[in-house]
Amino acid sequence: MRKTRLSALIGALFPAIQGQPQSLVMNGAAVDQVGLISALLSVNPWPATAYNAAANTTGFTATQQQVMAAENTVLDLTGTLGAGAALTLPTVATLLASLTPQQEVVGSSIILRVINHSGAAFTWTVTTNTGWTLNGTMTVAQSTFRDFIITLTNVGTTPTATIQNIGSGTA
């Protein structure tokens, strides 16, 4: 009974815990400290999903919210292009400035889906900015999407991150 009440209390304090209820080891009448620390450390610091639409018709620099807002972030490019255009990533320093301390750790990663819903047959190309390493194909043709994993690789004085292409499909 105590475990159930304690689990409900922790769930109320940390509503962003996704998945199965946390298992807390009981040591007598109190929660085992190691079990509580393990449960808290397993909390995902990212919201589950975020959807952003951008109606830009020419190249632009994306915001942090558009590229790294949640565990699964979607950026839907809906503007009608007149030619191929560049989607420039924000600098990694700009990205880190808006993250929480729990999100701003080396190895923290999310999935970014970029969708090209342009009304014209032109391609968006994800381009670099200060601090980024690009891996794989960075183009998103009309009526397709491309998935990336963004991972923070350094959060110190020279922040860095990688964006890795992991696949594409028809939008």
N, C-alpha and C positions, 0 to 999 in steps of 0.2 A: 504494500500500500504506500509506503514512504517513497519507494522508487517511482511509482506512478505520479505521485504529487510533485516530487522533485523534477521529474522529466517534464511535467506540464509547466512548472515554474520556469525552467530553463528555456522551454519552447516559447513561453510568453516574453522572456527577456531577449531572446535571439530569434525573432520570427523568420529570419532569412535562411535558417538551417533548412537545406533541401534534403530530400530523400528520407531514409529510414530514421526513426527516433534514435537519439543518441543512447548508448548503453553506458550507464554509470555504475562502476563497481562500488559496492557498499562495504565499508569496513566498520562493523558495529553500527552505531546510530548515526554516523556521519558519512558523507560521501568521501571516498578515497581521493586524496589530492591528485594523484597521478591520473586517475580516471577522469576527474573533472578537467584537468589541464588538457588531456588528450581530446576530450569532447569539444572543448573550446577551440583548440587548434585546428580541428577538422572543419570548422565553420568556413564555408566558402565566402570570401569577402566581396564577391561580385553579385549584383542582382542577376536573376536568371536570364532575362532577355531585354533587348532594347531595339526599337525600330526607328530609323531616321530616314526621311525622304529629302532629297535635294533636287530642286527643279532647275539647277544651273544649266545653261546652254553653251557655256564655254568652260575652259579649265578653271579650277579653283583649289584652294588649300582647305582641306577638311579640318574640322574641329575635333577636339578630344572626344566630345560626346558622339560624334559621328563615327569614330573608328574604334573606341575602346570604352564603351559605356557599361557593358554587361558581359557576363560569361559567354553569351551568344549575341553578338551585335550585328544588325543588318543595316546597310546603307543602300537605299534604293534610289538610283539616279534616274529621275523621271523627265528631265528637261530634254527638249528636242535639239540634238546637236546639229550644227552646220558643217562640222568637220570633226576629225578625231580630236580628243581633248585629254588633258592631264588631270588626274586626281592626285594632288600633291598631299602627302602625309604631313601632319603637324610635326614640328620638331619634337624630339623625345623629351627635351626639357619642358616644353609646353605641356606635353602629355602628362608628365609626372607631377607638374604643379597642381593639377586638378584631381589627382588620385588621393585616396585615403592612405594613412600609414600602413594599413593591413594589405592594401592592393599594391603599394609601392615597394615590392620586394623582388630581388633577383629570382627569376624563374616563374613569376606570376604571368599567366597567359590567358588569352581569350580566343574565341573564334570570331572572325569577321567575315560576313558574307556581303559582297558588293554585287548588286544587281543592276544591269543596264536595261532599263525600260524606256530608252530613248525612242522617240517616234521616227528617227532617221537611222539609216544603216551605217552608223559610225561607231568607233571603238573608244572606250575609255581606257587610259593606261595609268596604273598606280605608279607614282613616281616618288623618289626618295626626298628626304629633307635631312637636316643635321641630326646625326645619331643613329640613323637607320641602316640596316643591312637587308637587302632584298634578295630572296631566294626563290627561283622558279619563275614561271610565266606571270606577268603582271598586267596582261591585257584582258579586258572584259568586252566581248563583242555584243552587238545589239541582241536583245532577247535572250541573253544568257546571264549566268551568275558565276562568280568565282569565290571559293572559300579560302581563307587564310588563317593561319595561327600566328598571333602576335605574342611575342615573349619578351619580357624585360630581361636584358642581359647585364646591365650595370645601372645602378641608381645613385652612384656617387657624383663627384664633381664633373665627370664627363659621362652623362647618361647615354645608354645605348639600348637598342631593341632590334629584334629581327621580325620580319614578316615573311612567312613561308607559305607558298602556294600549296594547297592540299587537294585541290580538285575543282571541277566546274560542272555545269549542267545547263539545261534549257530552263529559262525563266518562265 
